[in-house]
Amino acid sequence: MSTRRRTFLGLTAAALAAPALVRAQGAAKVVVVGGGFGGATCARFLKRFAPALAVTLVERQKTYTACPFSNEVIAGLRPLERQQFGYDGLARSGVTVATTAATAVDPAARTVMLADGTRLAYDRLVVAPGIDFDWTALPGYDEKAAERLPHAWKAGAQTLLLRRQLEAMRDGGLVVIAVPAPPYRCPPAPYERASQIAWYLKNSKPRSKVLVLDAKDSFSQQPLFRRAWSDLYPDLIEWVPLSQGGNVTSVDPATLTLETDFDSHKADVANVIPPQKAGALARLAGVADRTGWCPVEPTAFESTLQPGIHVLGDAALAGAMPKAASSANAQGKACAAAIADRLAGRPPQAPRLVSGCYTLAAPDYGFSLVGVYRPDKGELREVPGAGGASPLDSDPVLRAQEARYAEGWFRATTGEIFG
């Protein structure tokens, strides 16, 4: 095991040290809405840190479909079923699972209304609503257009649609990926997707090409991606940044044409990733501000707009911490510890949060970026020198090891949450 990996695991263990178990909350109730990496983690760890709590997880889907590794599904390297998880494990841990939607939140009365007519009272509410798309931000692109130009930014049916379109595309076709300006879910994911699609084309349709139209001039892990593209796909991927006309200004679903500031591009397959905002529940609960995202204080992830409501994962404005599954997982644990402390009458301890992002440019070519974050002046800031990225000049053996570590992280994390 590399020194970097040992350091990452050590930081993770230190950052997630449990608070003393709470055994005296009586009938204290916590409702968690949203069963992804943030919400499900929080529900699981609330019962671990405070066994006497009554914890209810509200999630309308019986099966959760994870986004990490869904780019491999698009490339034909992984069945969608390996991305899907149920909630029986959380129920066995003592969490009450309500398979229905939350339709309203009353912060004053501290209640959540469910679609089946149930009204849940809470002492603390945790919302992890994920993302919604801003369907008004890109002319020509709406929910109907997404059936022609899939976003595949919520794993599931859209993932499979993009996969089928690639399979049906002629050899020599052009795949265009439109990347929005930040913030959006998982900053490096569009470039991993370009890599995975290029791997598929290289092996199945080698006369084809991937064009990445980007609304910014730089991106997460850019040197590592550019090295991977040079090593693996020197003639397959073209990246057009904002300053060179990469910003997509409109789309025509009928002709699969994407217009930019300087040019137009007709695609054979178009993957349009639209601008994003916090999920609809954030607006119902009154925790989203004018940006569409949810400001939180960085110790317990409590909303700065609605006391008693905590916001986790992609929906939260969490300072320097990226919108990623590993971030949501770490936030869920920190939030659970803070709620357990508060309900026991103790002040929450300031957390140290670790977010580790693995990227697969090919099945045996991986790299990673680790960040460590702590509260500082009302927001989460990165701890200088505590994280780091994979070496730019790693040899193939290390790249293959990192690819295996990525799969190991996914198995361990989903097992911890859903197992």
JOCOR-V488014 format. One record per residue. RES is the residue in one letter. OMEGA is omega as a letter, one per 40 degrees, with the letter a starting at -180 (999 if undefined). BURIAL is b if it has 24 or more other C-alpha atoms within 12 Angstrom, else e. Layout:
res & omega & burial
RES & OMEGA & BURIAL
RES & OMEGA & BURIAL
//
This chain:
res & omega & burial
M & a & e
S & i & e
T & i & e
R & a & b
R & i & b
R & i & e
T & i & e
F & a & b
L & i & e
G & i & e
L & i & b
T & a & b
A & a & e
A & a & e
A & a & b
L & i & b
A & a & b
A & i & b
P & i & b
A & a & e
L & a & b
V & a & b
R & a & e
A & a & e
Q & a & b
G & a & e
A & a & e
A & a & b
K & i & b
V & i & b
V & i & b
V & i & b
V & a & b
G & a & b
G & i & b
G & a & b
F & a & b
G & a & b
G & a & b
A & i & b
T & a & b
C & i & b
A & a & b
R & a & b
F & i & b
L & i & b
K & i & b
R & a & b
F & a & b
A & a & b
P & a & b
A & i & b
L & i & b
A & a & b
V & i & b
T & i & b
L & i & b
V & a & b
E & a & b
R & a & b
Q & i & e
K & a & e
T & i & b
Y & i & b
T & a & b
A & i & b
C & i & b
P & a & b
F & i & b
S & i & b
N & i & b
E & i & b
V & i & b
I & a & b
A & i & b
G & a & b
L & a & e
R & i & e
P & a & e
L & a & b
E & i & e
R & i & b
Q & a & b
Q & a & b
F & i & b
G & a & b
Y & i & b
D & i & b
G & i & e
L & i & b
A & i & b
R & a & e
S & i & b
G & i & b
V & i & b
T & a & b
V & i & b
A & a & b
T & a & b
T & a & b
A & i & b
A & a & b
T & a & b
A & i & b
V & i & b
D & a & b
P & a & b
A & i & e
A & a & e
R & i & b
T & i & b
V & i & b
M & i & b
L & a & b
A & a & e
D & i & e
G & i & e
T & i & e
R & a & e
L & i & b
A & i & b
Y & i & b
D & i & b
R & i & b
L & i & b
V & i & b
V & i & b
A & a & b
P & a & b
G & a & b
I & i & b
D & i & b
F & i & b
D & a & b
W & i & e
T & a & e
A & a & e
L & a & b
P & i & e
G & a & b
Y & i & b
D & a & b
E & i & e
K & i & e
A & a & b
A & i & b
E & i & b
R & a & b
L & a & b
P & i & b
H & a & b
A & a & b
W & i & b
K & a & b
A & a & b
G & a & b
A & a & e
Q & i & b
T & a & b
L & i & b
L & i & b
L & i & b
R & a & b
R & i & e
Q & i & b
L & i & b
E & a & b
A & a & e
M & i & b
R & i & e
D & a & e
G & a & e
G & a & b
L & i & b
V & a & b
V & i & b
I & i & b
A & a & b
V & a & b
P & i & b
A & i & b
P & e & b
P & i & b
Y & a & b
R & i & b
C & a & b
P & a & b
P & a & b
A & i & b
P & a & b
Y & i & b
E & i & b
R & i & b
A & i & b
S & a & b
Q & i & b
I & i & b
A & i & b
W & i & b
Y & a & b
L & a & b
K & a & b
N & a & e
S & a & e
K & a & b
P & i & b
R & a & e
S & a & b
K & i & b
V & i & b
L & i & b
V & i & b
L & a & b
D & i & b
A & i & b
K & a & b
D & i & e
S & a & b
F & a & b
S & i & b
Q & a & b
Q & i & b
P & i & e
L & i & b
F & a & b
R & i & b
R & i & b
A & a & b
W & i & b
S & a & e
D & a & b
L & a & b
Y & a & b
P & a & e
D & a & e
L & a & b
I & i & b
E & i & b
W & i & b
V & a & b
P & a & b
L & a & b
S & i & e
Q & i & e
G & a & b
G & a & b
N & i & b
V & a & b
T & i & b
S & i & b
V & i & b
D & a & b
P & a & b
A & a & e
T & a & e
L & a & b
T & i & b
L & i & b
E & i & b
T & i & b
D & a & e
F & a & e
D & i & e
S & a & e
H & i & b
K & a & b
A & i & b
D & i & b
V & a & b
A & i & b
N & a & b
V & i & b
I & a & b
P & i & b
P & a & b
Q & i & b
K & i & b
A & i & b
G & a & b
A & a & b
L & i & b
A & i & b
R & i & b
L & a & b
A & i & b
G & a & b
V & i & b
A & i & b
D & a & e
R & i & e
T & a & e
G & i & b
W & a & b
C & i & b
P & a & b
V & i & b
E & a & b
P & a & b
T & a & b
A & a & b
F & i & b
E & i & b
S & i & b
T & a & b
L & a & b
Q & i & b
P & i & b
G & i & b
I & a & b
H & a & b
V & a & b
L & i & b
G & a & b
D & a & b
A & a & b
A & i & b
L & a & b
A & i & b
G & a & b
A & a & b
M & a & b
P & i & b
K & a & b
A & a & b
A & a & b
S & i & b
S & a & b
A & i & b
N & i & b
A & i & b
Q & i & b
G & i & b
K & i & b
A & i & b
C & i & b
A & i & b
A & a & b
A & i & b
I & i & b
A & i & b
D & a & b
R & i & b
L & i & b
A & i & b
G & i & e
R & i & e
P & i & e
P & i & b
Q & i & b
A & a & b
P & i & b
R & a & b
L & i & b
V & i & b
S & i & b
G & a & b
C & i & b
Y & i & b
T & i & b
L & i & b
A & i & b
A & a & b
P & a & b
D & a & b
Y & a & b
G & i & b
F & a & b
S & i & b
L & a & b
V & i & b
G & i & b
V & a & b
Y & i & b
R & i & b
P & i & b
D & i & e
K & i & e
G & i & e
E & i & b
L & i & b
R & i & b
E & i & b
V & a & e
P & i & e
G & a & e
A & a & b
G & i & b
G & a & b
A & i & b
S & i & b
P & a & e
L & a & e
D & i & e
S & i & e
D & a & e
P & a & e
V & i & e
L & i & b
R & i & b
A & i & e
Q & a & b
E & i & b
A & i & b
R & i & b
Y & i & b
A & i & b
E & i & b
G & i & e
W & a & b
F & i & b
R & a & e
A & a & e
T & i & b
T & i & b
G & i & e
E & a & b
I & a & b
F & a & b
G & 999 & e
//
